Amino acid sequence: MRSTSPVWHPFTQHAVHGEIPTIVRTEGAWLAAADGRRIFDAISSWWVVTHGHRYPPIMEAIRTQTDLLDQIIFAGFTHPPAEQLARRLVAITPPPLEHVFFSDSGSTSVEVALKMALGFWQHAGEDRRHILALEGAYHGDTIGGMSVGERSVFNAPYEPLLFDVGRLPFPHKGREQETLTALDKACRERAVAALIVEPLILGAGGMLIYEPGVLAEMARICKSHGALLIADEVMTGWGRTGTLFACEQADIVPNIACYSKGLTGGALPLAVTLCGGAIFDAHYSQDRRKTFFHSSSYTANPIACAAALANLDVWRTEPVMQRITTLAAAQAKALDRFRDDRRFENVRQIGTIAALDLAVTDAGYLADAGPRLYRHFIARGCLVRPLGNTIYLMPPYCSTEAEIGAVYDVIAGIDAG
Ligand SMILES: Cc1ncc(COP(=O)(O)O)c(C=O)c1O
């Protein structure tokens, strides 16, 4: 039956989805529904909530900021929360990342990154326009984000709008050299403007993990050909992979980095794209045509910036890394029981992210297993949104070992594929 609500939900096929719970309150790792149900948020509300829902110091900072500023235009004006946040982001990221461009979602941070890369080469007077990306990548749902993402059911109807990119094979374990060889070849064949990657793990593409050494080698090859490296840390940032940013594990510094989701602890929408001085300088000119022509009305919203500043304070003053280590250990322990379970394959983990695939004959995002698994979890009070037959957990860092164990008990109750 059609819903009577006028709301059109994202990534939701209304014709088959069934009932949509109304959430009236959140607390820690839990959602409270209007009908009295409590639902464990095992995917941090699409990977944004890091410390827990309504984390007190972040809520407090939001309340305080609303007494001073709401939204102000950011072209030609600035404000203390944005200035402080930019400085503090530069301080916690390695040089040469020293310029901060604000936007309001992960997708827009990627659009900004792509435009920075192309603008850089254009203004530097070098004809480099070709972009490379990994097979299976997901970089958001704006036109640029979809273009560099995998061509799939997610974007098939919009194909005429998407631009061509060079595609590198995903560095599967044991076949990493294929990716590196393809990257080197692509850089020799055409003038590559940039390679964009999700460092260490493809998220929406199926929670596929690859080695830090491969990322380091990709960075080296890009550098040797003068191509820029864009790290899309929208999902991986803010501790998800066990370090503040995933690039740290490969000991690399990208030319451009995108951060969003956990930037505000997941409380408010905000994103940043950081770049080095060379990219800023290529746009810095008396010639106004070299202006970086990108904006959105809510760029650097002061309240969102205040939330992000409070998030940085949480990272500085609270044992966040210790919580991450504890959560990662709890996931590892709980995952162990599925390693020899014939119902599942590819049991894997990086930091706080754990994933396993239900063994099925029809894999992929549209596999029947997806909706069946979703119903299995939600009926048992767990928010888990499988990617096809891939079940993954990415809970907030406040989750306890008992809560994690309970979700794995729900996984244990899944019928074979
Ligand atoms: C790696 C990556 N990039 C970009 C995005 C897009 O972010 P947003 O949904 O905030 O636009 C996502 C979203 O999941 C993502 O995982």
The ligand as a Tripos MOL2 file, in Angstrom:
@<TRIPOS>MOLECULE
LIG
   16    16     1     0     0
SMALL
NO_CHARGES

@<TRIPOS>ATOM
      1 C1         33.6420    7.6620    0.4000 C.3       1 LIG1
      2 C2         32.4230    8.5320    0.2920 C.ar      1 LIG1
      3 N1         32.4880    9.6630   -0.4070 N.ar      1 LIG1
      4 C3         31.4440   10.4930   -0.5220 C.ar      1 LIG1
      5 C4         30.2460   10.1850    0.0780 C.ar      1 LIG1
      6 C5         29.0810   11.1180   -0.0590 C.3       1 LIG1
      7 O1         28.8120   11.7540    1.1520 O.3       1 LIG1
      8 P1         27.4000   12.4540    1.4060 P.3       1 LIG1
      9 O2         26.3970   11.3460    1.4830 O.co2     1 LIG1
     10 O3         27.5650   13.1870    2.6920 O.co2     1 LIG1
     11 O4         27.1560   13.3490    0.2460 O.co2     1 LIG1
     12 C6         30.1250    9.0250    0.8330 C.ar      1 LIG1
     13 C7         28.8620    8.6770    1.4800 C.2       1 LIG1
     14 O5         28.6650    7.6260    2.0270 O.2       1 LIG1
     15 C8         31.2490    8.1530    0.9260 C.ar      1 LIG1
     16 O6         31.1840    7.0180    1.6160 O.3       1 LIG1
@<TRIPOS>BOND
     1     1     2 1
     2     2     3 ar
     3     2    15 ar
     4     3     4 ar
     5     4     5 ar
     6     5     6 1
     7     5    12 ar
     8     6     7 1
     9     7     8 1
    10     8     9 2
    11     8    10 1
    12     8    11 1
    13    12    13 1
    14    12    15 ar
    15    13    14 2
    16    15    16 1
@<TRIPOS>SUBSTRUCTURE
     1 LIG1         1 GROUP 0 **** ****
